[in-house]
């Protein structure tokens, strides 16, 4: 967009959004409005619209188990959500509100006044021992008065002045400085020699000593009495005072010497806390009220389209390396063509970007349009078919596309739970055409894999993993074939509708499929298209895999539905089988308690993102096994 058009766009947008703001119905965030005004000042500093606008509103360690589990907190992001949560799920008399410091959680265990263990939160049940490093941190005492026996819990942070000193020291040594205080604190805490641990301050927020305490406020007074500093804490008489205090703390935050990403609101009375209890390890009597997401103005340098496992093209915006919420980002998710069109995104556009939920970098709002160029693909990179719009998505319509066949291989590997097939090895097998369909995995040999660049040792591991494959269920078999929009949960619906054997599924008509619950004509079309191209694959792979007819052995998980994502100790097939054998269902199910099983460190995307959006509980593999 040339300068005169850019000025014209900004004038119109600023006037419109100023008017909407004063009418109480703003369409853009304060930070986006600021960015528009800033851009106009930069390219046309004497523009009269600038004077029309008043100031807009601001916006190899050992491990140990914890004596008491250290859970995580649920989140709310705005006042309405916070009020609703507190009213419906945390109703009590008094509340305490504290800073939600942005560092790493740690527990300190004392016996007869002496520090014996320092343990990071880990998975909440077991953490890393960092006793030596903890002993060197600020606001930590290796001996406490009155023979204290119990646990203290706190957040290890690096205060902003200390972070600057640390950064200067690292640069003087020719070392790269940490991106932010949180990364620095977490990294330093795990150094075996405790180097730089003195830059970390532990701010204590909890104490446990049998039944010695009556409420949270008492705990904070007790911690002070030990000669160490607890987190700044305020006692509130009701929900609304707590919400008002959060607003005060948000306003005061820029002047605080530490990094925080919100506040924590807790029920003060410990008896009421016991009544409310826990959801797995997570307390129902406390909630994190997050501060608004950080936004920054960035330019879309390019838009590229990635080709996914189901034949969808996903747009991704390239930007100059930018720090968003403490992480350097060069790509922004644009999700689908519908969003690109709806937000008028194109190369050269200036946009406001943030990390959604503190995780996924995305475009929030348009500041100034770009050139109009979106680089939308005109042909599939594999089969050269012309892409087509399918709802919100752009897809390759050719189900026989080589690209999809290659992606099916990865989908099949994930479904089988094979752990040694990394991206590099799988690409070698697919690109050499050793693997074009799932049954091809059973035709692999050490010789033909070595011939395409797989090491002999790895080739033997891959073959052993294939030979030791666990039985799979019928829904898993069909899910592994990557029918478009037809996963295991849809196959379960079809089986519930009478298509309950492989033969019936292979011989099904469109009318039979459409009649099944939650299917309909569109899903039936997708299934029939997939069946036309995948039925031979299914028949061939049945020569190699064992099909397990799931039988219910107990009702321990009745009424629950599970999704599994990320790396697990057990094969995913085993975990899904255990769930079904104990009365659960696989996939998100209407009318069921939907639960995501995900171990710590798993990236927040796909199933994890959907679980967060829907508010579904998240548990670890260990938690899942404990339910059986």
N, C-alpha and C positions, 0 to 999 in steps of 0.2 A: 504494500500500500504506500503510495507516494505521500509526501509531507502534507500538502493541502487536504487530501482526503483523510489523513490521520487526524489532523486538527479538527476537521468537521465532525468526525466520528466522536472525538473526545468531548467537544463542546456539547453535542447532543446527549452523550451518555452522562456527563457530569450534571447537566441541568435536570435530566430525567431522574437520576438517582438522588439528587439533592431533594427534589420535590417528593419523591417516594419516602425518603427518610423522614421528612417533617410531617408526612401524613401517617407515619407509623407503620408503613408497609415496605420496608427496604427490600430490594431484590439482590443486592450485593453486600458483601461484608465490608466492615470499616476499612480493613487493610486494602481491599480492592479499590474502594473509593479513593483512598490516599494515593494508591499507585496511579490511578487515572489522572488525578490532579498533579502529581509529581511529573508524570510524562508530559502533560500539557505545558507545565512551567519550563520543562527542559527544551521543548521544541518551539514554543511560542511564549516567552516569558512576559510579554506585555498584553497577552490576550485578556479582554475584559471579563471573560467568564471566571478567571481566577479571582478577581475582586468580588464577584458575586457570591463566592463560596466562603461561608464562615468556617471555623474550625470544626471538622467533623468529629463525632465522638470517638474516643480512643479504644481501642480494643486490647607326672609321677608322684602328686600329693596323696596322703592317706585320707580315708574318709571316716566319718563317724555318724552315728544316728543321733538325732536330737532327742533330748529328754521329753520335750513337747513339740509336736509337729509345727513347722512354720509354713502356713498356707499363704496364698496370694489373695488379693482383694478384687472384688468386682468393681466395675467402673460406671460412673455416670458422667455425662458431658455438658449438661446444661441445667438451669434451675428447675425447669418443669420435670425433667427426668429425675433430678435429685429429690425434689419434693414428693413426687409419686413414689419413689423407692422408699424413702424414709417413712412416709405415711403408711404405705401398704406392707412393708416388710421389716421395718426397724422401729416401730412405734415404741416409745419408752418415755421415761420422765426426763432425766437430764442426759445431755450429750457432751462429749469432749470433741474438739476439733484441733487437729495438729497439721503441721506441714507434711506433705508427702515428698520427702527428700529423694533426689534422683541419684542413687548410688548403688551399693550392693548391700543386701541384708546379711546380718551376721548374728550369731548367738555366742554369748560368753558364759561358760559354766564355771561356777565357783564351788569349792568345798572347804569349809572352815575358813572362809575369807580368802583363799588362794585360788588364782586363776589356773584351771587345769585344762580347759579346752576352749579353743575358738573355732567355730564351725560356720561356714557359709550356708546359705539357705539350701542350695542344691535343689533336690526335687521336693523339698518340704519335709521329708522323712529322714533323709541322709544327705550330708553335705561334706565339703572338703575341709580338712583340718588346716587352719592357718594360725595356730596358737602363737607361734614365734612372731609372725608379722603383726598380729593383733596386739601383742604386748608392746610394740614400738609405736603404735598409733596414738594420736592425741585423744584425750578424754577417756583413756583406758587405764585402769589400775590393775596391777598384778596382785595386789592385796587390798581387800576391802575391810572396813571396820566391823566389829561385833560378830566376827566369825560367820559372815554371810554364806549360807549354803543355798544355792539355787541358780537360776538362769537370768541373764539380762539379754534383751534383744535390741538391736540398733541398726542404723543405716550408716555404712561407711561412705563418707563423702570427702571431696577435696574442696575446701573453701576457695572462693574465687581469687583472693590474694595469694593463697598458697599455690594455686594452679599457675598463676603468672610466674611465680618464683621457680616452680618446677619446669615450666616451659623454657624460661631463660636458661636454666641450668642444662637442659637437654640440648638446646640449640648451641650453647657454648661448647658442648662436647661433639657437635656435628650430628646429633641424633634428631630424628623426626619427632616433633611434638605430638602429643595426643590430640585427637580431634575435639575432645570435650572432657569435662571433669568426671563424668560417669565412666567413660572408657578408661580414663587414667586410674581411677580408684579401683575398678574391677581388675585391671591388669596388674597393678602394683601389688594388690592384696595376695596374688598367687605366685609371687616371686619367692623361690625357696630361701634366698638369702635375706629377704625382707628389705632389700634396697629401696629407698625412698618411701618406706612405710610411714615415716614420720610426717609426710605431707597429708596423710589421711586423718580425718577426724571422725570418730564414731559418735553419733548422736543417738542416745538411747530412747526407745519409745515403749518398752515393756519390761516387766519384771515378773518372775514366777518363783514363789517360795511357799509351796503348799497352799494353805487357805488363809494366808496372813493378810490378804487385802480384801477390802469391801468394794472398792470401785477404782476406776481408771485414774481419777484425780489423786487418790491416795497413793497409787503406784508412782506417779510423777513426783510427789512429795518425798516418797521413800528414796527414790533414785537420787534426788537432790541431797538427801541426808547422808548418802554414801560418799559424798564429796565429788560427784561427777555430774555432768550437765545432761538433763533430759531434753527431748524435743520441746520446743515452745508449744504450750498446750493451753486451750481456753475452755472453761466450763460454760455450757450454754443451757438455758432453762427450758428451751423447746426447739422444735425443728426449725422454726423461722429465725430464731436467733442464730442458730448454727449456719443457716444459709446466708444470713447477713454478714456473719463473721467471715465466711468464705470469700464474699465479695470484697470485704476490707483487706483480707490477706492477698487476694489477687492484685489489688491496687498497690499494696505495699511491696509486693514481690520484687519489682525491678530494683529496689534498694537493698534487698537482702544479700548477704555475703555468700549464699549457697545457691545451687541449682535445685529447683523443685519442679514437679510437673502437675501439682495440684495440692489438694488437702485430703486428709483422712478424717471422716466423721465416725465416731464410735459411740455405742451405747455406754453410758458411764457405769451403770450398776452391773456388777459381775454376776449376780443371781439372774438378772434379766438376760445377760449374755448366754448363760447356760440354757435358759428356756429357748432362746432363738437358735442356739447350736451352730452346727457347721454343715456345709455342703461339701462332702468329702473332707478336704483339708481347709477349705475356704470358709472363714467366719461369716455367718449371716448377720452378725451384729456390728459390722463395720463396712464402710464403702469408700472407695476413692472417688473424689469429685475432681475430675481432671480440668486443668486450665485449658483455655482455647488453644487450638492447634496453631503452630507457627506457620505463617505463610510468607513466601517470598516471590517477588516479581522476577520472572525468567523469560527468555526468548526461546521459542521452538526453532531450533536450528535445522531440524530435519524430522520427517516422519517416515518410519520404516514399518513394514508389515511382516510379522512373523507367521509362519505356517504351523498350526498346531496338530495334535495327534488325531483330532476328529475332522480335519480338513478345514478348519476355520482360520481366517486371516485376522490377526490381532494387531491393531496399530499401536506403535510405541513412539513417543516423542523423544528426540535427542536434545539435550540442553548442555550448556557449559557446566562443568563440575560446580555444584552448589551445595552448601551445607543446609540440610533441612532437619530440624530437631536433632542436631548432633551427628548426622550421618551425611557423608558426601554422596551426592546423587547425580547421575548423568542421564538417566532415563526416567520418563514419566509414563505411567499406564494411561492409555486413552480408551481402554476397554473394548470398544466396538465402533463400527462406522456410524451408528446412530448417534453416539455421543459426539463424534467428530463433527457431524452435521449440525446437531442441536446447539453446540457451543461455538459454532463457526470457527473451528480450529483449522489452522493451515500453517505451512512453513513461514517463519518470520513473525508469527503472532506473539504478542506479549501477554502473558497469563500470570495469574496467581497460583502458586503450587504449594502443596503441603504433603506431609506423610499421613495418610488416612489412618486414624487410630494409632498414630505414632509408628506405623509400619510401612504401608504401601504408598510410594510417591505417586501423586496424581495431580491433574489439573483441576483446580476448584472453579475459577471464573476467568473469563476473557477480559483483558484490559484494553488491548488494541488489536484489531484484526491483522492478519498477515497477507501474504501474496495471493492466497486463494488456492495454492498448490497443496494437495494432500498426498500425492504420490500413490494413489489407490491402484492396486495391481490390476492389470488388464488381462493377465493370464496366470494360470497356476505354474509355479516354478518347476513342477515335476512332469505333469502330463500336458501342459500348455492349454488346458481347457479354460474357457472364459468364466471367471468367478461370477457367482450369482448372490443376490441378497436373499437371505433366509431369516425373516423376522428382523432382529436387530443386527444380525451377523452377516459377514461376507464369507462365502464358502466356495470350495471347489466342488462342483456338482458331480464329478466323476468318482464314483465309489471304487473304481478299479485303479485309481491313481497310485502310482508307485510310491509317492510320498506318504500316502496313507498306509500302504502296506508296510513301509518301514516303521511308521509310527505305531502300527498295531504290534510290531515286535516288542517295542518298549512297554506298551500297555500290557501285553501278555506276561512279560518278565515281572512287572510290578504286581500283577494279579497272582502269579505263582509264588511271589515272595523270594525269588532268587536274588541273593545279595551280592554275588560276585560279578554280575553283568553290569559294569559301569557304562557310562555314556561312550567312552572311547572304544571299549571292546565291542559294544553293541553296534556302533557305527561301522566298525570294520567288517562285521559280519553282514550287515545290511547292504553297505555300499558294494561289497564284493558279490552280492546276491547269493551268499551261502544261506541267508535267512530271508525269505520273502513271505512266508506264512508261518503260523505257530508250529505246525508239524515239522518244519525244517530244523527246529532245534534238536530233534531226535536223530537227525541225519549227520550231525556234526561229529568230527573226529579230531584228535589231536593234530594229525597231519594237515587236514584242510584248514584248521584254525591258525596253525603256525604259518601256513602259507600266505595268510592275509595279514600277518603282523601281530598275532596274539602270542605271548610268550608261552613256551611249553608248560611251565608250572601253572600258569593261569588257565591254560586250555584244559589241563587235567582237573583243576578245581571246578571249572564250568561243567565238564562232563559229569563229575561226581555229584554236583548240585542237581543236574537234570535227572540223573539216575535215582537220586534219593527224594524225588519230588513227592510231596504228600498228596493224598486224594483230594479232589476238588468237588464242589457241589455243582448242580446244573446251572444255577444262576451265575456262579463264578465262570463256568465254561463259556456261556454266552457273553458275559461282560468282557471277558478277555478278547473277544473278537471285535470289540470297538464298533458296534452298530451305532449309527448317529442317533444321539439322544436316547438310546436304549441301554440302560445299565442293569446291574443285578436286581435293583428294587423293582424295575419294570418287569423283569422276567418273573420275579416272585408274584407280582400281581397276575401275570398270565397263568402261572401255575395254580394260584388260588382260584382262578377262573375256569379251571378244568384242563388246561394244557399242561398237565403235570408230569409228562415224561419227555425225553429227548425226541422220540419219534413224533409225538403230538406237536411239539414245538416246531419241528422241521416240516411237518405236513400241514401246519395251520393255514387257514385262509384269512384274508383281510377282515372279513366279517367276524370271524371268531376272535381275532385279536382285538378289534375295536370294541367288542362287547365286554371285554374284561375291564374291571374297575380301574379308573384313572388312566385309561389308554385313549380311546376315541380314534377318529379317522386319521388325524395327523400322525399320531404315534404309530398307528397300524401301518400307515404308508412307510414310515421310517423303518419299521421292523421288516416289512416285506421286501423293501429295497435292500436292506442289509442281508436278509436271508438269501436273496437271489445271488449275491456275490460271495457270501461267506459259508453257505451250506457245505460246499466241498471241503472247505477248511475244517469245519466242525467234524465232518465224517472222518477225515484223515487224522486229526489230532486224537480222536477217540481210540485209535489203534495204540496210543501210547499212554494216555492218562487214565487213572482210575477214578471213576465217578462215585462219590459218596452220597448215599441217600441220607440226608440229615435226619436223625431221630432225637426227639426231646428226652433227655435223661433226667432233667429236674426243671422246676419252675422258678429257680432262683432269680432269673432275670426277666420274668414275665412282665409285660407292659413296657419294656424298654427297647429302644432301637439304637444300634451303635454304628458309627463310622470310625474307621481306623485310618490314620495318616502318619506319614513320616517313618523313621527307622524304629523298628521294634526288635526286642531280644528274640521273641518267637516269630515264626513266619506268619504273615498276615492271614494266610489260609487257615492256619491252626487257630488263630484268635477268633476269626469269623465262625469257624466250626464250633468252638467252645461256646460262643455267644448263642448260636442257634440251638445247640444241644441243651442249653440251660433256659430255653424258652424265649430268647430275645429275637429280634428281627435285625436284618442288616440294611443300612440306608436310612435316610430321614423318612420317618413315617408319621402321617397325620394321626393324632389320637394316642400316640405313644410318647414316653419320655425320651426325647432324643439326646444322645450323649456322644461326644467326640472323644476318642482315645488318642492321645498325642503325647509323646515324651518331651521333656524339656529340650530346648534348642531347635525344635522343628520350626521352619519358616512359616510365618502367618500368611498363607495364601490358600486358594482353593477351598477345601473343606474347612480349614481352620478359620478362614475369613467369613465363610457362610455361618459357621457356628457362632462366631463373635457377633455378626449382624443379627442373628436370630435370638441371641441370648441363651444358646444351648450350653449346658455345663461341659467343661473340659476336664478329663481325668487322665492320669498316666496309665501306662501298661500295668504297673504295680497295683494301682487302685482297681483296675479292671479285674485282675486276678483275685484280689481280695473280695470281690463281690460274688465269686463263684462258691 
